[in-house]
Amino acid sequence: MSGVKDEVHKRSYYFIFVLIILSSIMQGCKVKGLLNKTKGSYTTVDEVIRVNRINEERIKTIWIKKIRGVYNIENKETKFNSNIRIIKDSIIIVSIATDFGIEAMRLYFDRDSVTIISRFNKTRYTSSFLEFNAEYGLSFEFDLLEKLLLMGAGEKILYEMKSEMKSDIKKAGYCYVRGNDKRVRKETFCFDYNTGYLRLRGLEVPNDNIKLLIEYSGYEEKSNATLPSIIDTRLKIEGKEQRILLYYDKWVINESFPAKKRISNSYKRVKSLSDL
């Protein structure tokens, strides 16, 4: 049994770190674009801005009660269960559990800090984002993680779409590709033909040998708000690919739920993620 716990703990740790890396490297995006007219589709940037902005404004709190996840690295696949509670612009609580429903790790993200607790090892890690980013060479921000989980491009990005957004049949939507020097950084945003919602987000950083692709391959509407039902994320760094599939099976919006940090005093505080 201890071997199973060790494996689950290790995979949970990898998943957490990849999730943080994903959010970190999404930053620094400016998009400009104008959609071409196509009958029956969202034909203007203003329309895309409108549907996405309304959707973001409708979401105040959300509890994704059931998430089925698959994490794959080097052809080793690990299935896990998770649930996520989000108070918009305030706190994100992520719980990662085994197939048997036993919680392995819990993460608390607020505007300025991250706290991660390991149930198996009775340890906890807490750091400000400033210290965390300096320690691990990242640029992690609360807003980036929130947008990744909620299919948001961000109001600022949406309002900067003004000149070149083109139809891309292969990507099933209107796309904008940004990057003054694509040898350094190339970013792609694709919005669905029929809904106007973000369908795909990509990033390539050739100098660092990084490729990131996030596909929102399904949507579900509830309580007048839309959420992705499937998030398929592929991250390749120096040729090694890691993949996270998230299936949002059950969720409620704008309902109250417990959101306080609950950490027992018996949990030993550690200074590094690797010590969890």
N, C-alpha and C positions, 0 to 999 in steps of 0.2 A: 504493500500500500504506500509505503514511503517513496518508492520509486515513481509511482503514479503521481504523487503529490509534487515531487521534484520536477517531473516533466511538465505538469500543468503550470507550476510556478515559473519555470523557465520560459515557456511559451507565452504566458501572460506578460512577463517582463518584456519579451521581444515585441509583442503586440503593442504594449504601451509606448515603447520607445519609437516604433514605426509611426504610430498615430501622432506623436508629438513632432516627429520629423516631417511628416506630411503637412501638418498645419504650419510648421515653421517655414518651409520652402515655398508656400503658396503666396507669400507676401510680395509687395512691390509691384502690384499690377495696375496699369493704366490702360483703359480700353477706349478706342475711338471707333465709331462705326455708324453706318446707315444701311438699313435693310432694303433690299430690292423688293418691288411689288410682286406678290404672288397671290392669286385669288385663293381665298379661303385660309390664308395664313396671317400671322402677325407681320404687317408690312412696314412698320415704321419703328424706329428706335423708341419713340414716345410710347408706343403701345407695349413694347417689351418692358420698358421702365415702369409703366403703369401696373401691369399684372404682377411683376416681381416686387414692386414696392408695396402694393396692397397686401400681397401674401406675407411679406416680412412684418408689416404693421399688425396683421391679425394675430400673429404668434406672440403671446406674452409669456406663457409658461407651457411646457410640453413634457409629458412623461411617456417615453417610449418603453413600454412595460416589457415587451418581448422582442429581443433581437437575436436572431440566429446568425452566428458568425463562423467564417472559415478563414483560417490564417495559414498561408502556405509559404514556406521558404525552403529552397533547395529540394523541391519535390517532397517535402515532409509536410503533411497536412494535419492541422489541429482544428477540431471543431470546438466551439465554446458558445455559451449563452451569455447574454448581457442585457442590462437595462440602463437607460440614460434619463436623467432628470435635468431639465434646463429651465432656469428662470432667466429670461432673456436679459442679456447684458449684465448679469449678476453672478450666477454660479452654474457650473456644470458638474454633475455627479455621475460617474461611470462605474458600474459594477460589472465585474467579469467573473463568471461562474463556470464550473465544470458541467459536463453532461448530466451529472447526478444532482445538479442544483446547488452544489456547495460553492459559496463565494470564495474565490481565490484572492482577488484584489479589488480594492476600491480606490477611485481617484476623485479628488476634489479640485476643481479649478475655479478660482475666483478671478477678479479683475487683475490681481497683482501677484498671485502665488499659486503654487501647485503642492498638493499633499497626496501622497500615495501610501496606502497601507497594505501589507501582506498578511492575510489571515493565517496562512500556513506557518509562517515564520515569526508571527507576532512582532513585526517590525513596522516602522513608519518613516517616511522621508518627507520633509517639508523644505521648500525653498521659494524665495521670491523669483519671479521671472527674470529679473535682472541678473541675479546670481546664477540661476539655472542656465541661462543663455551663455553667460561668460564661461561657466564650467564645461559645457558640452559643445560650444561653438555653434549655437543655433540662434534663431530669431523668432522664437515661439511667442505667440500672442493669444490672448483669450478670444478675441474677435475672429481670428483665423480658424480656430477649432470650431467655434459656433457656426460659422458659415459652411465649413466642410460638412458638418452633421445635418444642417438644415437646408442644404441646397441653395445657399445664398451667394450671390456674387458681390453683394454689398452695394448700398445706394450710391456711394461715391463713384464706384466703377461704372455703374449703370448710367449715371448722368454724364460721364465723360465720353460716351459713345456718340460720335458726331460725324465721322467721315467715311469709313470703309468697312462695312460688314457685308459679306458676300454669301450667296447660296452655296452650300457644299453638300452635294447629293450623297457622297460617301459617308459623311458624318450626320446625315439626316437632319440638317438644320442650317441656320444662318450662323456663320462663323467669323470670328475676328482673330487674326494672328498678329501678335504684337512682338516686336523685337527690332530695334533700330540696327543692331548688329546681331544677327541670328547665330553667329558663331559663339556669342557670349551667353545669350538668354533668349529663348523663344517661348512665348506663351500663347495658348489657344483657348478661346471661349466659344462654345457652340450652344445656341438656343434652339429648342425644339420648333419645328415648322408650325405645328398646330396649336401648341399651348403657350409658347413664348418663354417657357421656363428653361433654366440652365440644364443642358443635357450632358455636356462634356467640358472638362477643364484639363488642360494639358500644360506641361512645362518641360522644357529641355534646357539643360545647362551643359553644353559640350565640354567646356573647360574643366568642369568637375565630374564629367561622365555621369550625369544624373538625368534620368527620364522619369517623369511622373504623369500618370493618366488616371483621372477620376471620371468615371461614367455613372451618371444617374439614369439607370436603365428602366425605371418604372416610377410612377407617381400614384399617390392616393390622396383623395380629397376628403376631409372630414371637418365639420364645424367651420365651413367656409375657408379653410386653409389647406394648402397643399404641402405634402412632405414626400421625400423620395421613399419608395418602397424597397429599392435595391441600390446599394452603392458598391461599385466594383472599382477597387483602387489597386493600381500596379505601380510599384516603385522599384526602379532599377538603378543601383549605384555600383559603378565599376563592374558592370556585367552581371552582378548578383541581383536577382529579382525576388521581391517579396510582394505578396498579394493578400489583400484583405477584402473579403466579401461580407457585406452586412445586409441582412434581410430584416426590414422593419415589419414585424408581424402584428403588433398590437400597440396602439398608442392613443392617448387622450390629450386634448389641448385645452389650455386655459382653465385647468382645474387645480385646486390646491393639493399639495403633497409635502411630506417631510423633506426639509432641505438643510437641516443643520448638520454640521460636522460632528460625527459620533466616533470618537477615538478613545479607546480605553487607556488609562494610565499605565496599564501593564505592557503596552507596546513599546519596545525599545526604539529609540530614535537613532537613525543611521545617517551618515553624511553623504552617501553616494547611492545612486540607483542600483548599482551592482551589489550592494550590501543588503538589499531587500530580501 
